[in-house]
Structure formats: structure tokens, C-alpha cells
Amino acid sequence: MNRELIYDLDFLNSLFDSGRRQIAESIGVTAAQYSIFMLISDRQGETGVSVTTVAQLLHVSGPFITTQSKALVKKNLVEKVPNPDDGRSTLLRLTRFGDQAVEKLRPYLEALDEKVFGNFSRREFDALRHGVNFLIDNWDEAERVLPRPKRVR
């Protein structure tokens, strides 16, 4: 029974990846850059969001976010601004062009959310989110039982 859930989650992941790639291509970025871009849009507030926060929320490393955000800066979708609370660091926020890209995507994202999550009650959605976070939190421990790769001599 657990295997069937894993197969379903793997298939669901491939569906989400395919959709994310398609949306990303529509604004000229990679799927990873799109995830970073949208997270910045969601979390930037008035001043911006730190690389550390973006990395934590996407479950990736800070250096990965730094590298990918440089590409978003080059595409004029994101800018780096001084952190008003810590002069040693910078924050990421969308440029005006980035805001326009989000507005262009909004109708598609809202329609997609409605099709995927629209039949969930608030309680069901919260339970799903809790279950997914539970699986993520358990992964570090679960990963320890995986076989070790063979070394090539």
C-alpha cells in the first residue's frame, strides 16, 4: 500500500514539474528560477526576502539560490537591495518588470489552483499540507536506510 502512494506522489510530482516548466518557459526562465521568482513574489513584502529564507522554503542550499537569482537579476525580473536590518546582507525583490510578469501569469495560476485544489475544503487542504510537511520532515531519518552507492575502483 505504501508503494502505491509513492508511485502516485511520483506521478503527481511529474505533473507539477511539467506545469512548472511550461509556466516558466512562458516568461523565459527555468523551472527552478520560476520557483524562486514566485517565492520572492509571495514573500518579499515591502523590503524583500533573504536568500536564506528562499533557500529554506524551497529546501535547497543558499548557494543554489544565489546562483539562480543572478540569472533572474540578468533577466531584470529580480533585484538585489540592501537589507535595512543588516547592512552585511542583501534582499531579493521583484523589479517592476518582474511584477508585470506575475500579473501576466496571475489568471493562469488562479485557474490552475482552482482546477487542482478547488474541490478541497479548507480542512482537507490543511490536512494535505500537514501530511506533506510530515513526509518532508521524516525524510532525513528515512534517508539513512537507503543503500550506499557502490564505489568505482
Sequence and secondary structure as in RCSB ss.txt:
>XXXX:A:sequence
MNRELIYDLDFLNSLFDSGRRQIAESIGVTAAQYSIFMLISDRQGETGVSVTTVAQLLHVSGPFITTQSKALVKK
NLVEKVPNPDDGRSTLLRLTRFGDQAVEKLRPYLEALDEKVFGNFSRREFDALRHGVNFLIDNWDEAERVLPRPK
RVR
>XXXX:A:secstr
 HHHHHHHHHHHHHHHHHHHHHHHHHTT  HHHHHHHHHHHHH TTT EEHHHHHHHHTS HHHHHHHHHHHHHT
TSEEEEEETTEEEEEEEEE HHHHHHHHHHHHHHHHHHHHHHTT  HHHHHHHHHHHHHHHHHHHHHHTTS    
   
